[in-house]
Each structure stands twice: as C-alpha cells, then as structure tokens.
Amino acid sequence: MSKDYSKVPIACSNNECREAENCLRFDAWEAKAIERVKKFNGSKEKGCGKFISNR
C-alpha cells in the first residue's frame, strides 16, 4: 500500500526529531518520494511544529 504524499510540499530528513516516526514528511524523505528536502528544527525532546501526521 503506497502512501499519499500530495499534502507534503517539502520532505524532512531529520531522523532525530521526536515525531519522526509519526511524520509524513519524514516518510516521504525515506521513500524518496519528494525532491525538495529540508531538515526542520525538531529534536529528541520536541517536534518541529511542521509535523504532518502519517496516520
């Protein structure tokens, strides 16, 4: 089953972000589905605020 990345204008390559497992931006980066990539400011303690739920 493939995911719908139409809501993701920019993927995120920040695997240290607390919300990375639940973020559609990070999924898009792992799947190499989006060309534009940025590392948002999430950390181990907090999410970045640009989170898009992958559920």
CYANA upper distance limits for C-alpha pairs under 8 A (distance plus 0.5 A):
  5 TYR  CA     24 LEU  CA      7.88
  5 TYR  CA     28 ALA  CA      7.18
  5 TYR  CA     33 ALA  CA      7.94
  5 TYR  CA     34 ILE  CA      8.43
  8 VAL  CA     24 LEU  CA      7.78
  8 VAL  CA     25 ARG  CA      6.69
  8 VAL  CA     28 ALA  CA      8.21
  8 VAL  CA     34 ILE  CA      8.30
  8 VAL  CA     52 ILE  CA      8.36
  9 PRO  CA     34 ILE  CA      8.14
  9 PRO  CA     36 ARG  CA      7.95
 10 ILE  CA     25 ARG  CA      7.38
 10 ILE  CA     34 ILE  CA      7.28
 10 ILE  CA     35 GLU  CA      8.22
 10 ILE  CA     36 ARG  CA      5.64
 10 ILE  CA     37 VAL  CA      5.96
 10 ILE  CA     38 LYS  CA      7.19
 11 ALA  CA     24 LEU  CA      8.49
 11 ALA  CA     25 ARG  CA      4.92
 11 ALA  CA     26 PHE  CA      6.59
 11 ALA  CA     27 ASP  CA      8.42
 11 ALA  CA     28 ALA  CA      6.17
 11 ALA  CA     29 TRP  CA      5.71
 11 ALA  CA     34 ILE  CA      6.49
 11 ALA  CA     35 GLU  CA      8.15
 11 ALA  CA     36 ARG  CA      6.67
 11 ALA  CA     37 VAL  CA      5.15
 11 ALA  CA     38 LYS  CA      6.79
 12 CYS  CA     25 ARG  CA      5.61
 12 CYS  CA     26 PHE  CA      5.41
 12 CYS  CA     28 ALA  CA      8.11
 12 CYS  CA     29 TRP  CA      6.40
 12 CYS  CA     37 VAL  CA      6.01
 12 CYS  CA     38 LYS  CA      5.60
 12 CYS  CA     39 LYS  CA      5.74
 12 CYS  CA     40 PHE  CA      7.01
 13 SER  CA     26 PHE  CA      6.50
 13 SER  CA     29 TRP  CA      6.47
 13 SER  CA     30 GLU  CA      8.30
 13 SER  CA     37 VAL  CA      7.17
 13 SER  CA     38 LYS  CA      6.87
 13 SER  CA     39 LYS  CA      5.75
 13 SER  CA     40 PHE  CA      8.41
 14 ASN  CA     20 ALA  CA      7.66
 14 ASN  CA     26 PHE  CA      7.67
 14 ASN  CA     39 LYS  CA      5.68
 14 ASN  CA     40 PHE  CA      7.08
 14 ASN  CA     41 ASN  CA      8.47
 14 ASN  CA     42 GLY  CA      7.68
 15 ASN  CA     20 ALA  CA      6.34
 15 ASN  CA     26 PHE  CA      7.94
 16 GLU  CA     20 ALA  CA      7.63
 16 GLU  CA     42 GLY  CA      7.66
 16 GLU  CA     43 SER  CA      6.21
 16 GLU  CA     44 LYS  CA      6.18
 17 CYS  CA     41 ASN  CA      8.26
 17 CYS  CA     42 GLY  CA      4.94
 17 CYS  CA     43 SER  CA      4.89
 17 CYS  CA     44 LYS  CA      5.80
 17 CYS  CA     45 GLU  CA      8.22
 17 CYS  CA     46 LYS  CA      7.32
 17 CYS  CA     47 GLY  CA      6.28
 17 CYS  CA     48 CYS  CA      7.73
 18 ARG  CA     42 GLY  CA      7.23
 18 ARG  CA     43 SER  CA      6.40
 18 ARG  CA     44 LYS  CA      5.25
 18 ARG  CA     45 GLU  CA      6.58
 18 ARG  CA     46 LYS  CA      6.00
 18 ARG  CA     47 GLY  CA      5.85
 19 GLU  CA     23 CYS  CA      6.58
 19 GLU  CA     42 GLY  CA      8.34
 19 GLU  CA     46 LYS  CA      8.04
 19 GLU  CA     47 GLY  CA      5.89
 19 GLU  CA     51 PHE  CA      7.91
 20 ALA  CA     26 PHE  CA      6.32
 21 GLU  CA     26 PHE  CA      7.95
 21 GLU  CA     27 ASP  CA      8.33
 22 ASN  CA     53 SER  CA      6.38
 22 ASN  CA     54 ASN  CA      6.12
 22 ASN  CA     55 ARG  CA      7.89
 23 CYS  CA     27 ASP  CA      6.94
 23 CYS  CA     51 PHE  CA      6.30
 23 CYS  CA     52 ILE  CA      5.81
 23 CYS  CA     53 SER  CA      5.51
 23 CYS  CA     54 ASN  CA      5.81
 24 LEU  CA     28 ALA  CA      6.56
 24 LEU  CA     51 PHE  CA      8.05
 24 LEU  CA     52 ILE  CA      5.85
 24 LEU  CA     53 SER  CA      6.17
 24 LEU  CA     54 ASN  CA      5.04
 25 ARG  CA     29 TRP  CA      6.93
 25 ARG  CA     51 PHE  CA      7.69
 25 ARG  CA     52 ILE  CA      6.93
 26 PHE  CA     30 GLU  CA      6.76
 27 ASP  CA     31 ALA  CA      6.62
 27 ASP  CA     54 ASN  CA      8.34
 28 ALA  CA     32 LYS  CA      6.43
 28 ALA  CA     33 ALA  CA      5.64
 28 ALA  CA     34 ILE  CA      6.50
 29 TRP  CA     33 ALA  CA      6.92
 29 TRP  CA     34 ILE  CA      6.99
 29 TRP  CA     37 VAL  CA      7.60
 40 PHE  CA     48 CYS  CA      6.62
 40 PHE  CA     50 LYS  CA      8.00
 41 ASN  CA     47 GLY  CA      8.18
 41 ASN  CA     48 CYS  CA      5.60
 42 GLY  CA     46 LYS  CA      6.31
 42 GLY  CA     47 GLY  CA      5.04
 42 GLY  CA     48 CYS  CA      4.45
 42 GLY  CA     49 GLY  CA      8.25
 43 SER  CA     47 GLY  CA      6.78
 43 SER  CA     48 CYS  CA      7.88
 47 GLY  CA     51 PHE  CA      7.69
